[in-house]
Amino acid sequence: MTKTILIVTDNVPDQVNGVVTTFKNLEDLADFAGYRIVYCDPGQFPNIACPGYPEVRLCWPHGISKKIKAIRPDFIHIATEGPVGLFARWWCERNHIPYNTSYHTDFAKFLNKMYGVPESWTWWYLRWFHKNSHRVLVTTESIRQELVTKGFKNLRVWARGVDRTIFNSTYRGDTVAGRPILLSVGRVSVEKGLDDFCQLKFPRATKIVVGDGPYLQELKRRYPDVIFAGVRKGRDLARYYAQADVFVFPSRADTFGVVNIEALACGTPVAAYPVPGPQDIVEPGLTGFLNNNLQLAVEQCLTLDRLAVEDASLTWTWTECWRIFEENLIASSVV
């Protein structure tokens, strides 16, 4: 008999971010293992755009209790700490229903950068939100260690993967663009550190930003020498990764960055800051370099063997991601 996993998320299905990417890539693996994944998200309730972040939808999830009961999930995983996740947590606690959660985003840094919210306030809320979770799935060992120091419990490292039928080095070829080609991919928002990328100084280099977001027009105004390619997906995105000489990840606020391992799978080394996320992904001197001097990290990446980069990336698989997720499921017994 097929068992149902309910994913409660504050992301709408067409958002381009690591949370959506992760669960979309687990759907087929779950189906093969005898599960079906269903979602409860803001698109199922009246919602509005988040101020300063229009692709994020805010809602008051009235009726979420009936929705969960109608789904009758065998397992509940609360993926985010926003309004939908909060109401689902309240319902589970009220009805003594066990659930798992996951920690995807450094909200303390994000909310402080975007809205000036003191980091201590956010950490208090996050500790409270996750304290009764059967298992808190986190992206990397560095994040796990950080959360332990913040008072979190029941933590489990949950790896990510990459679809190698799409992301590989076969798309690399000759290009008329100036070299080196430096690439950054992701949501174009102020907390992503994209000013640091756009300000890199390399004579004759081509700098490309792939993605969209609330900071895009400001970046276009400030950096007319940078190519802004918009949102790219699938094999189109893989071509950008493969054609690039270095993938630059300038964010200090992400907990992982799936885009990093997508780039590595295409044989493109990663230059990033030495912060959680990149620290757990990049093997310095083999798949990239980490340095607070981002320009130096890029220069060092240009010396690396791309075939070695691609080979070293083979450890990142969605099969392993699913194995960890399934291994930690807790029966919810919703009737």
N, C-alpha and C positions, 0 to 999 in steps of 0.2 A: 504494500500500500504506500502511495506517495505521501510524504510528510511535508508540511508547509512551514517555511521559515518566513516570518514577517520581519522585514527591514523597515524600521522607523527612521526617517531621515528628514532633515530640513532643506535638502537639496531637491530641486525639481529635476526630472529625468533628462532634460536637454542641457543642463549645466555642464560645463567642461571643467572638471576638477578631479582630484585623486579619489574622492569618496565615490563619485558616480562611476568613474572608470573601474575602480576595484570591484564593485558589486556587479556591474555589467559583465565583467570578465569571469565572474564566478557562476553566472547563471547556467551555462551549458554544463559545467562540471557538477553543479548541484543536481541538475536534471539527470545526468548520467548515473549519479549516485543514489537516485530515488527520492529527490526532494524537488519542491518547487519554491521559487522565491517570489514573494509578492511584496509590494511597497505601500507604505503610508507616508505621503509627502505633502508639502504645502499646496501643490496643484489640485489636491482633492478637497480643498477648503477655500472660501473667499480669501484672497490674499492681496497684498500690496508690495510694491518695490521697496527694498531697504534703502533708506536715505544714504546717498553716496555710493551705493552698491546695487544698482538696479537689477542685475541678474539674480540676486538673492531675493527670494520672496518671503515676506513675513505674513503670518496668519494667526488667527485665533481658532485653533482646531476644535471648534464646537462639534460634538457628536463623535469624537474619536472613540469613545467607549463602545458605541454601537458598531462602529466600523471594525474594531478589533474583534468583537464578539462574532460578527458576521464572517470574518475571515477564519476564525477558529484555528489560530496557528498552533503548531506543535512546539515551535521555538520562537522567541522574540529577541531580536537584536536591535538595540537603540544605537544608531550610528552617529548621531549628532546631539549637541547639547542645547539646541535652539528651542523655540516654542513647541514644535511638534514632538521633539524628543522629550521635553519637559512634561508635557501632558501625558505622554505614553508612560513615562516613569511614574507619574502620580497614579495613573490607573493601575499599573502593576503593583505598586506598593499598597494601594488601598485594597486590592484583591488578593494580596499575598501570592502574586505570580512571579516566579523567578525570571530573570532576564540577564542578558549580556549587554555590554556597552563597548564602544571603541573610542579612542582618542586620536583624531586625525590632524587637528590644527592647533597651533600655539595661539589660542585665543587671547591669552594675557598680553602678548606682544601685539597681536592684531588689533584688539580693541583699544589698546593704549595709543597705537600709531594712528588709527583711523578716527577715534572719537575722544581720545584723552582719558579713557577710563583707567583708574589706577590698577596696576597689575595685581596688587594684593587683593582687591575686590574680586577680580576674575578668578584668581586661584582659590579663594574661599568657595565661590560658587561651584567650580569644577570639582573640588574635593567632595563637596556635599552631593553633587549630581552623581558621581561614580561610586560613592562609598558603599552602597548596598548591591552593586553589580556582582553577579556570580563570577564573571571574568571581564577584566578591562583589557581589550586587545589594543596594543600599541605598535607603532610602526618599526621601531628599532630598539636595540639595546641601550643606546645613548638616551633615548627618550624614556625608557623604562627606569634607568638609573636616576634621571632627573626627577621623574614623578615620585619615586621612592623618597627622595629628599623632601618632596612637597607633602608627604603624608598619604600618598595613594597606596592602595592595597590590591591584591588579587590581579596583578599585572601579568600579561603574557605577550611576548613578542610575536608579532604577526607579519610575516614576510609579504612582499609584493612580487609581482611577476610581469612578464612582457610577452606579447604575442609575436613569436618569431616568424610566423608566416607573413607578417606585415613588416615588422621592424628588423631589418637585416641590412647588410652592406651591399646587396646587389644593385641598389639604386645609385651607387656612387659612380661618377663618370666625369668627363671633361665639362667645364663650365667657363663661360666668358667673364664671370664675375671676378673682381679683384681678390687677390689672396693676401692674407688668409681670410676665409669666411668664418665669421664668429656668429653663433646662433644662440638665441634665448627663446624658450617656448614656455608659455603659461598664461595665467590670468594677468591682465595688464592692470595692476592695482598698485597703489602707492607703497604698500608694505612689502612688495616683491623685490625692492632694491634695483629696479630697472634703470634708474638714473646712473648707478654705478656701471652698469653694462654699457649704456649709451655714451658714457664719457671716456671709455677706453680709447687710448691713442695708439693706432697702428697705421703707419703709412700704407696707402693703397688697399687697406683691408675693407671688406664688405661686412657690415654689421646688420643682422636681420633679427627682428622681433616677430615671432609668430604668436598670435593670440588676440584677445579683445578684452575690454574692460573699461572701468570708469576713468582710468588715468591715460587712456590712449591719445585723446586729442591734445592733452598737455604735453605728452612726450613728442608727438608729431611737431608741435610748435617749437619745442626746445631743441630738437635734434633733427634738422632737415637732412642730415647726411645718413641717417639710419633708414633702412627699408622696413616698413611695417606691413607685413604680409597678411594680416588678418587671421582668422581661425582656419586651421588646416587639420584634416583628419585622415586616418587610415594610411593608405599608400602615398597619398599626397604629402602627408606629414613626414612619412618615412624618407621621402626624397630630400626634404630639407635637412633632416638629421644626417643622412648619408653624405650629402654634398658638403656639409660643414666640416671645417678643419678642427674646430674646438666648440664644444657646447659649454656655454657659460651660464652658471646658476647663481645669480647674485643675491638670492633671498637669504635672510637670516631668521625668518619666521616660520618656515615650513618644517614639518616633522618628518618628511621623507622626500617627496618629489619624484613621482613615477616617471616624469620626463627625463630624469637622469638615467634611469636604466633603459629607457627607450633609446636614448642617444648611444649608450654603451653597446646595446645590441646591434646598432648600425656601425659599430667600429669607431665611433667618435668620442675622444676623450673629454672628460669633464673638468672644468676649472670652477672652483667654488670657494667659499669661505670655510674655515674649519669650525663648523657648527653642527649640531645634531641634524641628522638627515644625511648630508654629504659625508660626514665622518663615518657613517655606517655603510656607505655605498662605494665610495671611491677608494681604491687601493693606490696610495701615492706612489708614483714612479711606474705604475703599470697601467691603470685605467684613467689616471688624471692626477691633478695636484690640488692641494688645499692651501690657501695662503690668505692672510688678511690683506696682502697686496695682490689684488685680483689680476692686475696686468702681468705681474711676474708669474702667477699660476698659469695664465694663458700662454705665455712665452714657453714655459716648461712643457706644457701639453703638446706644443708643436713638434717636440722631439720624440714623441712616443710612437710605438709600433701599433698601427690600427688593427692589424690581425690579432695581436695579443690582447688588445682592448676587447674585441668582439668575443674571443675565446673565453676571456675571464668573466664575461657577463652571463655565461650559460647557467650560473647557479640561480639566477632569478627566474622562477617559473610560477605560473598561476596554479599549477597542480599542487605545489607546496603550500601556496597561499590558501587554497581550498582545504587541504589536509589539516592545517592548523585551525582554520575556522570551524570545520566539522568536529574536530577533536574536542573543542571547547564548548559546543552547544549544550544548553541546559533545557531539559523538558519543561514546557510552560503550562501544560494541562489547562488550556482555556476551554471552558464549556459554555 
